[in-house]
Amino acid sequence: ADVTDTAALSRAFQGALAVYTMVPPVYNAADPRGEILRVGSALAAAVEKARVSHVVNLSSVGAHLAEKAGPVSGLHAVEQMLNRIAGANVLHVRAAFFLENLFFSIDLIKSMGIMGGSLRGDLPLPFIATRDIGAVVAEALRKRNFTGKQTRELLGQRDVTMSEAAAVIGKAIGKPNLRYVQFSYAQAGQAMQQMGMSASVAKALNEMYAAINDGLMAPLEKRSAQNTTPTSIETFASEEFLPRFKAKAAAGA
């Protein structure tokens, strides 16, 4: 079903003990915030109509920010929509930066021999493998041991700088001298549009990256056993990044 089709979603949710909600990224959206709000509104309306008792919602670190955090501020609004549903128990999983976002570096590595973006190279960031998010979500859906409206941050195995990420990725793919280069926001925006993103999405992502660089978009929780997950960037590099890199190289893409 279309993720903005409330009627179809509510039929799908009917009788469910719990549902997992998320707003899928739309990289060519003309109005990225509007797109996020449309999907969030449909999801919330469907949850309410189907009278779902437990909802696990994928959100993001930084979703406490109502503005100035690009798409993550849109997720803040989605959290609020779900929080307004009387009687629904909602757990917002505020996940860290996906390790899978590093896949966007493959073309740049192949064409220029570097990794790059507008994020600072020296800033330690929590990175998480999506498989670890899935494990936490599955457990929450199965146990349904949350009440009211709650948030839980997931911060990955450890904090990693983009420069460290480049070193780990480089080692895994046989390019030990791979380095990370910080681009200006204008350069990064241009690169994102060359990858097929709309100008509006590129602008929103740059706003998010600026919020991260400036320390505005940071975890609220201190790292703990509860918000630390098992998959390291080294494991991700060998098990996920290397096969993807090899496949693209073999395809000549």
Backbone as CSV, one residue per row, in Angstrom:
resi,resn,N_x,N_y,N_z,CA_x,CA_y,CA_z,C_x,C_y,C_z
1,ALA,0.836,-1.199,0.000,0.000,0.000,0.000,0.875,1.255,0.000
2,ASP,0.338,2.307,-0.536,0.995,3.610,-0.486,1.089,4.044,0.976
3,VAL,2.259,4.519,1.387,2.439,4.875,2.802,1.663,6.118,3.216
4,THR,1.023,6.786,2.258,0.155,7.910,2.632,-1.326,7.531,2.536
5,ASP,-1.614,6.257,2.253,-2.994,5.776,2.120,-3.499,5.301,3.481
6,THR,-4.155,6.195,4.200,-4.604,5.891,5.562,-5.536,4.689,5.598
7,ALA,-6.458,4.604,4.652,-7.434,3.502,4.649,-6.733,2.154,4.486
8,ALA,-5.798,2.075,3.538,-5.070,0.824,3.310,-4.201,0.469,4.516
9,LEU,-3.565,1.479,5.092,-2.726,1.237,6.269,-3.561,0.749,7.446
10,SER,-4.717,1.360,7.670,-5.541,0.963,8.818,-6.066,-0.458,8.642
11,ARG,-6.365,-0.849,7.396,-6.767,-2.245,7.147,-5.610,-3.189,7.464
12,ALA,-4.406,-2.793,7.068,-3.225,-3.625,7.336,-2.951,-3.739,8.836
13,PHE,-3.221,-2.665,9.568,-2.953,-2.641,11.012,-4.047,-3.332,11.829
14,GLN,-5.220,-3.556,11.224,-6.366,-4.097,11.957,-6.017,-5.426,12.626
15,GLY,-6.256,-5.510,13.920,-6.022,-6.752,14.649,-4.583,-6.986,15.061
16,ALA,-3.676,-6.093,14.670,-2.260,-6.270,15.030,-2.047,-5.964,16.511
17,LEU,-1.251,-6.786,17.166,-0.902,-6.535,18.570,0.052,-5.350,18.677
18,ALA,0.882,-5.182,17.648,1.845,-4.073,17.631,2.231,-3.795,16.186
19,VAL,2.617,-2.555,15.898,3.090,-2.219,14.555,4.402,-1.442,14.646
20,TYR,5.170,-1.559,13.574,6.436,-0.832,13.436,6.231,0.234,12.371
21,THR,6.454,1.476,12.729,6.256,2.572,11.780,7.580,3.251,11.450
22,MET,7.684,3.700,10.214,8.854,4.467,9.801,8.482,5.305,8.590
23,VAL,9.203,6.377,8.384,9.014,7.225,7.206,10.149,6.915,6.240
24,PRO,9.850,6.267,5.106,10.928,5.932,4.170,11.497,7.189,3.513
25,PRO,12.792,7.206,3.245,13.382,8.387,2.606,12.923,8.516,1.159
26,VAL,12.662,9.743,0.733,12.336,10.027,-0.675,13.350,11.067,-1.142
27,TYR,14.363,10.604,-1.851,15.497,11.475,-2.155,15.221,12.487,-3.265
28,ASN,14.126,12.284,-4.008,13.831,13.235,-5.095,12.648,14.138,-4.757
29,ALA,12.261,14.197,-3.482,11.093,14.990,-3.077,11.329,16.482,-3.301
30,ALA,10.313,17.158,-3.831,10.391,18.611,-4.002,10.213,19.316,-2.661
31,ASP,9.447,18.672,-1.765,9.169,19.235,-0.439,9.410,18.142,0.597
32,PRO,10.678,17.911,0.977,10.983,16.779,1.857,10.265,16.816,3.197
33,ARG,10.163,17.991,3.815,9.459,18.065,5.100,7.973,17.738,4.916
34,GLY,7.381,18.288,3.864,5.974,18.008,3.589,5.730,16.527,3.364
35,GLU,6.660,15.865,2.676,6.557,14.426,2.422,6.589,13.645,3.735
36,ILE,7.513,14.007,4.613,7.610,13.346,5.919,6.320,13.531,6.709
37,LEU,5.783,14.748,6.708,4.565,15.029,7.470,3.361,14.303,6.891
38,ARG,3.290,14.174,5.567,2.176,13.444,4.944,2.192,11.974,5.349
39,VAL,3.376,11.369,5.304,3.491,9.961,5.692,3.191,9.796,7.180
40,GLY,3.766,10.655,8.008,3.535,10.579,9.451,2.074,10.728,9.809
41,SER,1.410,11.652,9.142,-0.011,11.882,9.396,-0.840,10.654,9.037
42,ALA,-0.522,10.027,7.900,-1.246,8.821,7.478,-1.005,7.665,8.446
43,LEU,0.235,7.498,8.870,0.557,6.429,9.822,-0.180,6.631,11.141
44,ALA,-0.144,7.852,11.654,-0.797,8.137,12.933,-2.308,7.929,12.838
45,ALA,-2.904,8.387,11.740,-4.351,8.219,11.560,-4.725,6.745,11.471
46,ALA,-3.881,5.952,10.792,-4.152,4.520,10.652,-4.016,3.792,11.984
47,VAL,-3.009,4.152,12.757,-2.826,3.559,14.093,-4.047,3.845,14.962
48,GLU,-4.505,5.093,14.900,-5.657,5.488,15.718,-6.930,4.772,15.265
49,LYS,-7.134,4.715,13.955,-8.344,4.083,13.418,-8.379,2.589,13.727
50,ALA,-7.218,1.928,13.628,-7.142,0.483,13.881,-7.030,0.156,15.368
51,ARG,-6.926,1.196,16.186,-6.814,1.043,17.642,-5.665,0.110,18.035
52,VAL,-4.522,0.342,17.414,-3.322,-0.435,17.743,-2.842,-0.025,19.130
53,SER,-2.550,-1.010,19.981,-2.185,-0.677,21.368,-0.708,-0.348,21.536
54,HIS,0.162,-0.939,20.690,1.610,-0.731,20.831,2.238,-0.384,19.479
55,VAL,3.004,0.689,19.473,3.671,1.163,18.256,5.157,1.346,18.543
56,VAL,6.004,0.756,17.703,7.441,1.034,17.742,7.739,1.889,16.514
57,ASN,8.191,3.099,16.742,8.394,4.066,15.663,9.879,4.353,15.474
58,LEU,10.361,4.172,14.243,11.760,4.494,13.954,11.921,6.002,13.834
59,SER,12.719,6.563,14.710,13.011,7.990,14.691,14.523,8.157,14.591
60,SER,15.047,9.230,15.095,16.480,9.500,14.951,17.021,10.251,16.151
61,VAL,18.277,9.990,16.451,18.997,10.876,17.365,18.798,12.305,16.853
62,GLY,18.494,13.220,17.755,18.266,14.605,17.357,16.811,14.955,17.130
63,ALA,15.913,13.959,17.261,14.494,14.220,16.990,13.819,15.042,18.088
64,HIS,14.583,15.437,19.105,14.040,16.391,20.079,14.031,17.808,19.500
65,LEU,14.676,17.989,18.337,14.789,19.317,17.723,13.621,19.568,16.774
66,ALA,12.802,20.550,17.098,11.631,20.862,16.271,12.014,21.570,14.976
67,GLU,13.206,22.143,14.934,13.649,22.849,13.724,15.166,22.814,13.623
68,LYS,15.665,23.213,12.466,17.103,23.358,12.191,17.874,22.037,12.159
69,ALA,17.169,20.916,11.974,17.857,19.626,11.858,17.413,18.875,10.610
70,GLY,16.998,19.614,9.575,16.623,18.990,8.311,15.530,17.957,8.475
71,PRO,15.693,16.782,7.835,14.649,15.761,7.904,14.374,15.265,9.318
72,VAL,15.358,15.363,10.188,15.170,14.888,11.565,14.156,15.755,12.314
73,SER,14.080,17.033,11.976,13.034,17.873,12.567,11.652,17.448,12.071
74,GLY,11.597,16.891,10.863,10.347,16.299,10.384,9.963,15.095,11.220
75,LEU,10.953,14.293,11.603,10.683,13.127,12.453,10.219,13.556,13.841
76,HIS,10.686,14.711,14.307,10.180,15.278,15.564,8.668,15.463,15.464
77,ALA,8.220,16.019,14.349,6.786,16.254,14.151,6.015,14.937,14.099
78,VAL,6.606,13.911,13.477,5.955,12.595,13.416,5.826,12.003,14.820
79,GLU,6.869,12.134,15.627,6.785,11.679,17.022,5.596,12.333,17.725
80,GLN,5.440,13.633,17.524,4.353,14.361,18.181,2.986,13.864,17.705
81,MET,2.866,13.557,16.428,1.602,13.022,15.898,1.228,11.714,16.594
82,LEU,2.204,10.823,16.727,1.946,9.534,17.375,1.689,9.711,18.866
83,ASN,2.366,10.676,19.470,2.182,10.916,20.908,0.789,11.428,21.238
84,ARG,0.119,12.009,20.251,-1.221,12.551,20.503,-2.320,11.486,20.457
85,ILE,-1.961,10.252,20.114,-2.976,9.195,20.025,-3.277,8.667,21.427
86,ALA,-4.458,8.944,21.907,-4.847,8.504,23.256,-4.915,6.981,23.300
87,GLY,-4.365,6.411,24.357,-4.465,4.966,24.550,-3.395,4.150,23.862
88,ALA,-2.641,4.745,22.949,-1.578,3.998,22.271,-0.283,4.105,23.061
89,ASN,0.370,2.975,23.247,1.699,2.948,23.863,2.718,3.051,22.732
90,VAL,3.566,4.062,22.786,4.473,4.343,21.665,5.920,4.407,22.153
91,LEU,6.783,3.637,21.488,8.224,3.687,21.749,8.911,4.263,20.515
92,HIS,9.523,5.427,20.663,10.276,6.045,19.570,11.732,5.595,19.671
93,VAL,12.187,4.846,18.694,13.576,4.383,18.663,14.393,5.437,17.920
94,ARG,15.145,6.217,18.677,15.960,7.283,18.086,17.347,6.726,17.758
95,ALA,17.479,6.298,16.518,18.703,5.623,16.094,19.768,6.617,15.648
96,ALA,21.009,6.177,15.775,22.160,6.971,15.342,22.285,6.928,13.816
97,PHE,23.317,7.575,13.312,23.641,7.616,11.883,23.855,6.191,11.383
98,PHE,23.165,5.797,10.318,23.281,4.430,9.805,24.668,4.200,9.196
99,LEU,25.290,3.079,9.539,26.520,2.689,8.850,26.261,2.520,7.352
100,GLU,25.046,2.098,7.018,24.690,1.902,5.606,24.754,3.193,4.797
101,ASN,24.709,4.350,5.462,24.873,5.611,4.728,26.245,5.694,4.053
102,LEU,27.196,4.909,4.555,28.534,4.909,3.957,28.527,4.325,2.545
103,PHE,27.460,3.588,2.189,27.358,3.075,0.817,27.359,4.209,-0.211
104,PHE,26.862,5.378,0.194,26.834,6.512,-0.731,28.247,6.936,-1.139
105,SER,29.259,6.460,-0.399,30.648,6.826,-0.704,31.252,6.005,-1.836
106,ILE,30.596,4.920,-2.209,31.219,3.985,-3.153,31.591,4.659,-4.476
107,ASP,30.675,5.420,-5.058,30.963,6.061,-6.349,32.123,7.047,-6.242
108,LEU,32.182,7.767,-5.117,33.257,8.740,-4.917,34.606,8.036,-4.748
109,ILE,34.595,6.914,-4.038,35.832,6.132,-3.878,36.319,5.664,-5.249
110,LYS,35.384,5.180,-6.061,35.755,4.664,-7.381,36.229,5.771,-8.322
111,SER,35.572,6.937,-8.264,35.896,7.997,-9.224,37.062,8.881,-8.788
112,MET,37.177,9.134,-7.469,38.185,10.087,-6.996,39.158,9.510,-5.963
113,GLY,38.887,8.279,-5.518,39.794,7.649,-4.568,39.737,8.225,-3.169
114,ILE,38.608,8.877,-2.836,38.435,9.456,-1.497,37.019,9.179,-0.996
115,MET,36.822,9.373,0.308,35.485,9.515,0.861,35.314,10.991,1.190
116,GLY,34.094,11.497,1.096,33.912,12.917,1.363,32.477,13.281,1.650
117,GLY,32.311,14.442,2.273,30.988,14.955,2.599,31.133,16.216,3.425
118,SER,30.002,16.776,3.828,30.071,18.033,4.582,30.245,17.830,6.086
119,LEU,30.155,16.582,6.559,30.420,16.336,7.976,31.896,16.558,8.286
120,ARG,32.164,17.060,9.483,33.553,17.225,9.924,34.245,15.864,9.987
121,GLY,35.496,15.836,9.603,36.236,14.580,9.630,36.688,14.162,11.007
122,ASP,36.764,15.133,11.941,37.327,14.865,13.270,36.268,14.734,14.363
123,LEU,34.995,14.700,13.975,33.913,14.698,14.961,33.466,13.270,15.257
124,PRO,33.619,12.795,16.505,33.146,11.445,16.836,31.620,11.380,16.755
125,LEU,31.125,10.413,15.985,29.688,10.261,15.772,29.257,8.839,16.109
126,PRO,28.071,8.688,16.705,27.549,7.339,16.900,27.057,6.783,15.565
127,PHE,27.556,5.626,15.178,27.149,4.942,13.943,26.508,3.616,14.315
128,ILE,25.426,3.249,13.635,24.749,1.993,13.958,24.443,1.196,12.696
129,ALA,24.544,-0.122,12.811,24.138,-1.016,11.722,22.629,-1.223,11.804
130,THR,21.961,-1.178,10.655,20.503,-1.306,10.675,20.064,-2.678,11.192
131,ARG,20.924,-3.682,11.052,20.565,-5.004,11.589,20.362,-4.930,13.105
132,ASP,21.140,-4.082,13.766,21.019,-3.942,15.221,19.735,-3.205,15.599
133,ILE,19.341,-2.239,14.769,18.053,-1.569,14.998,16.938,-2.597,14.871
134,GLY,17.016,-3.415,13.824,15.998,-4.438,13.590,15.845,-5.386,14.761
135,ALA,16.961,-5.772,15.367,16.909,-6.693,16.503,16.199,-6.061,17.696
136,VAL,16.495,-4.791,17.964,15.856,-4.081,19.082,14.366,-3.897,18.819
137,VAL,14.033,-3.523,17.593,12.624,-3.316,17.230,11.844,-4.620,17.349
138,ALA,12.421,-5.714,16.835,11.734,-7.012,16.887,11.454,-7.427,18.328
139,GLU,12.420,-7.208,19.197,12.226,-7.555,20.610,11.125,-6.701,21.239
140,ALA,11.115,-5.413,20.915,10.088,-4.522,21.471,8.697,-4.899,20.974
141,LEU,8.597,-5.277,19.701,7.306,-5.698,19.147,6.830,-6.992,19.791
142,ARG,7.758,-7.884,20.044,7.407,-9.180,20.632,7.013,-9.048,22.097
143,LYS,7.797,-8.284,22.848,7.560,-8.178,24.300,6.487,-7.145,24.659
144,ARG,6.407,-6.083,23.854,5.432,-5.005,24.117,5.487,-4.559,25.585
145,ASN,6.703,-4.372,26.075,6.910,-4.052,27.500,7.166,-2.560,27.715
146,PHE,6.460,-1.734,26.945,6.570,-0.279,27.123,5.162,0.304,27.234
147,THR,5.050,1.333,28.045,3.746,1.970,28.248,3.872,3.478,28.086
148,GLY,2.762,4.097,27.749,2.776,5.546,27.557,3.568,5.910,26.318
149,LYS,4.203,7.056,26.362,5.003,7.535,25.229,6.457,7.635,25.687
150,GLN,7.339,6.857,25.038,8.739,6.778,25.466,9.686,6.976,24.283
151,THR,10.904,7.394,24.588,11.966,7.429,23.580,13.124,6.570,24.067
152,ARG,13.829,5.980,23.115,15.025,5.193,23.440,16.058,5.425,22.350
153,GLU,17.217,5.917,22.729,18.281,6.122,21.753,19.064,4.829,21.545
154,LEU,19.516,4.620,20.317,20.417,3.518,19.984,21.658,4.121,19.343
155,LEU,22.812,3.908,19.971,24.024,4.642,19.590,25.099,3.786,18.926
156,GLY,24.734,2.570,18.507,25.713,1.743,17.822,26.768,1.186,18.766
157,GLN,27.813,0.604,18.174,28.843,-0.063,18.977,29.804,0.924,19.632
158,ARG,30.113,2.014,18.897,30.967,3.067,19.461,30.912,4.292,18.551
159,ASP,31.417,5.402,19.050,31.510,6.614,18.237,32.728,6.513,17.312
160,VAL,32.571,6.994,16.096,33.625,6.923,15.083,33.648,8.247,14.318
161,THR,34.833,8.779,14.040,34.915,9.974,13.185,34.854,9.541,11.721
162,MET,34.552,10.473,10.839,34.536,10.150,9.414,35.938,9.781,8.925
163,SER,36.954,10.392,9.506,38.331,10.034,9.132,38.645,8.600,9.541
164,GLU,38.182,8.209,10.738,38.366,6.821,11.182,37.572,5.866,10.301
165,ALA,36.368,6.274,9.929,35.532,5.436,9.062,36.233,5.175,7.734
166,ALA,36.848,6.208,7.171,37.565,6.049,5.903,38.721,5.064,6.047
167,ALA,39.428,5.129,7.167,40.549,4.213,7.399,40.066,2.767,7.492
168,VAL,38.956,2.553,8.200,38.406,1.198,8.356,37.906,0.666,7.013
169,ILE,37.162,1.501,6.292,36.649,1.095,4.980,37.807,0.821,4.024
170,GLY,38.806,1.705,4.036,39.960,1.536,3.160,40.680,0.222,3.401
171,LYS,40.855,-0.123,4.658,41.518,-1.388,5.003,40.716,-2.574,4.480
172,ALA,39.386,-2.504,4.621,38.520,-3.615,4.212,38.524,-3.825,2.702
173,ILE,38.620,-2.736,1.936,38.523,-2.858,0.469,39.891,-2.850,-0.216
174,GLY,40.954,-2.914,0.584,42.286,-2.972,-0.004,42.827,-1.639,-0.467
175,LYS,42.310,-0.558,0.123,42.816,0.791,-0.180,43.237,1.447,1.140
176,PRO,44.379,1.008,1.695,44.769,1.445,3.045,45.024,2.940,3.190
177,ASN,45.198,3.639,2.075,45.440,5.085,2.149,44.174,5.913,1.927
178,LEU,43.016,5.255,1.922,41.757,5.977,1.714,41.576,7.015,2.813
179,ARG,41.223,8.233,2.418,41.030,9.283,3.412,39.699,9.989,3.189
180,TYR,39.270,10.686,4.224,38.028,11.455,4.177,38.353,12.923,3.948
181,VAL,37.620,13.549,3.035,37.793,14.970,2.730,36.495,15.700,3.062
182,GLN,36.590,16.748,3.890,35.397,17.536,4.186,35.136,18.514,3.050
183,PHE,33.911,18.479,2.523,33.499,19.405,1.467,32.771,20.594,2.082
184,SER,32.724,21.686,1.365,31.857,22.797,1.762,30.409,22.342,1.577
185,TYR,29.492,23.028,2.229,28.081,22.664,2.075,27.641,22.821,0.618
186,ALA,28.164,23.832,-0.065,27.817,24.036,-1.479,28.314,22.870,-2.329
187,GLN,29.557,22.444,-2.087,30.113,21.308,-2.832,29.327,20.032,-2.545
188,ALA,29.005,19.822,-1.265,28.263,18.620,-0.876,26.872,18.622,-1.499
189,GLY,26.232,19.788,-1.500,24.904,19.898,-2.099,24.926,19.564,-3.579
190,GLN,25.953,20.049,-4.254,26.110,19.773,-5.687,26.323,18.276,-5.920
191,ALA,27.163,17.661,-5.082,27.436,16.228,-5.212,26.173,15.407,-4.976
192,MET,25.377,15.796,-3.979,24.137,15.065,-3.693,23.169,15.156,-4.865
193,GLN,23.101,16.328,-5.494,22.211,16.476,-6.652,22.716,15.659,-7.841
194,GLN,24.026,15.549,-7.983,24.582,14.721,-9.057,24.262,13.244,-8.838
195,MET,24.021,12.872,-7.570,23.635,11.497,-7.240,22.144,11.266,-7.450
196,GLY,21.413,12.304,-7.839,19.995,12.136,-8.121,19.053,12.719,-7.094
197,MET,19.593,13.343,-6.053,18.733,13.958,-5.045,18.216,15.303,-5.546
198,SER,17.026,15.675,-5.084,16.494,16.989,-5.447,17.267,18.077,-4.705
199,ALA,17.193,19.298,-5.212,17.855,20.428,-4.551,17.302,20.626,-3.146
200,SER,16.003,20.387,-2.968,15.372,20.557,-1.651,15.874,19.528,-0.652
201,VAL,16.023,18.283,-1.106,16.536,17.226,-0.224,17.991,17.510,0.137
202,ALA,18.796,17.910,-0.845,20.202,18.236,-0.582,20.312,19.362,0.443
203,LYS,19.455,20.367,0.313,19.459,21.487,1.260,19.080,21.014,2.663
204,ALA,18.061,20.146,2.751,17.617,19.632,4.050,18.703,18.780,4.706
205,LEU,19.370,17.953,3.901,20.443,17.118,4.450,21.614,17.975,4.913
206,ASN,21.946,19.015,4.161,23.014,19.919,4.592,22.657,20.620,5.899
207,GLU,21.372,20.941,6.074,20.943,21.534,7.344,21.173,20.551,8.489
208,MET,20.872,19.272,8.237,21.100,18.239,9.247,22.596,18.088,9.538
209,TYR,23.420,18.058,8.485,24.866,17.919,8.688,25.435,19.113,9.451
210,ALA,24.920,20.305,9.176,25.361,21.496,9.915,24.982,21.382,11.386
211,ALA,23.781,20.849,11.651,23.343,20.667,13.039,24.243,19.674,13.769
212,ILE,24.701,18.645,13.040,25.628,17.671,13.632,26.990,18.328,13.866
213,ASN,27.509,19.008,12.848,28.824,19.658,12.959,28.879,20.662,14.096
214,ASP,27.773,21.370,14.304,27.728,22.430,15.318,27.375,21.912,16.711
215,GLY,27.175,20.593,16.839,26.866,20.010,18.146,25.421,20.170,18.570
216,LEU,24.593,20.688,17.663,23.173,20.879,17.983,22.439,19.541,17.987
217,MET,22.743,18.717,16.997,22.082,17.420,16.857,22.987,16.343,17.434
218,ALA,22.837,16.103,18.713,23.671,15.135,19.425,22.781,14.277,20.313
219,PRO,23.247,13.090,20.700,22.442,12.249,21.589,22.131,12.949,22.908
220,LEU,20.973,12.639,23.456,20.599,13.156,24.772,21.057,12.210,25.871
221,GLU,21.173,10.925,25.534,21.568,9.920,26.522,23.084,9.725,26.508
222,LYS,23.641,9.452,27.673,25.034,9.026,27.737,25.103,7.579,27.255
223,ARG,26.229,7.213,26.655,26.377,5.837,26.190,26.290,4.879,27.373
224,SER,25.548,3.791,27.167,25.342,2.798,28.226,25.156,1.428,27.581
225,ALA,25.055,0.398,28.415,24.800,-0.948,27.891,23.461,-1.003,27.167
226,GLN,22.508,-0.181,27.617,21.160,-0.202,27.040,21.105,0.416,25.638
227,ASN,21.953,1.402,25.374,21.869,2.041,24.052,23.050,1.697,23.133
228,THR,23.920,0.798,23.590,25.037,0.332,22.770,24.645,-0.981,22.098
229,THR,24.982,-1.124,20.818,24.618,-2.317,20.053,25.875,-3.022,19.543
230,PRO,25.767,-4.295,19.117,26.981,-5.104,18.927,27.794,-4.902,17.654
231,THR,27.190,-4.513,16.548,27.913,-4.539,15.272,28.877,-3.363,15.130
232,SER,30.169,-3.673,15.028,31.198,-2.631,14.899,31.324,-2.195,13.446
233,ILE,31.969,-1.066,13.235,32.199,-0.603,11.864,33.133,-1.558,11.124
234,GLU,34.047,-2.211,11.849,34.934,-3.193,11.214,34.133,-4.374,10.665
235,THR,33.173,-4.864,11.471,32.311,-5.964,11.022,31.479,-5.528,9.827
236,PHE,30.910,-4.339,9.918,30.113,-3.809,8.807,30.965,-3.689,7.541
237,ALA,32.186,-3.189,7.687,33.052,-2.979,6.522,33.339,-4.289,5.797
238,SER,33.610,-5.353,6.556,33.958,-6.632,5.933,32.732,-7.406,5.450
239,GLU,31.634,-7.341,6.204,30.458,-8.157,5.875,29.463,-7.462,4.951
240,GLU,29.430,-6.138,4.966,28.426,-5.409,4.189,29.056,-4.508,3.111
241,PHE,30.021,-3.682,3.528,30.564,-2.704,2.578,31.392,-3.373,1.487
242,LEU,32.278,-4.278,1.865,33.165,-4.920,0.883,32.381,-5.643,-0.213
243,PRO,31.389,-6.493,0.124,30.624,-7.146,-0.945,29.907,-6.147,-1.854
244,ARG,29.352,-5.084,-1.279,28.656,-4.068,-2.082,29.658,-3.356,-3.012
245,PHE,30.826,-3.042,-2.476,31.863,-2.368,-3.266,32.324,-3.260,-4.419
246,LYS,32.550,-4.546,-4.122,32.996,-5.496,-5.152,31.937,-5.667,-6.238
247,ALA,30.678,-5.748,-5.811,29.582,-5.939,-6.773,29.484,-4.751,-7.723
248,LYS,29.635,-3.542,-7.178,29.579,-2.344,-8.034,30.774,-2.302,-8.982
249,ALA,31.927,-2.711,-8.476,33.125,-2.715,-9.315,32.971,-3.727,-10.450
250,ALA,32.415,-4.908,-10.117,32.232,-5.960,-11.119,31.217,-5.546,-12.179
251,ALA,30.205,-4.785,-11.741,29.163,-4.339,-12.674,29.622,-3.152,-13.511
252,GLY,30.750,-2.567,-13.110,31.248,-1.391,-13.809,30.388,-0.171,-13.575
253,ALA,29.574,-0.253,-12.495,28.650,0.863,-12.204,29.319,1.904,-11.358
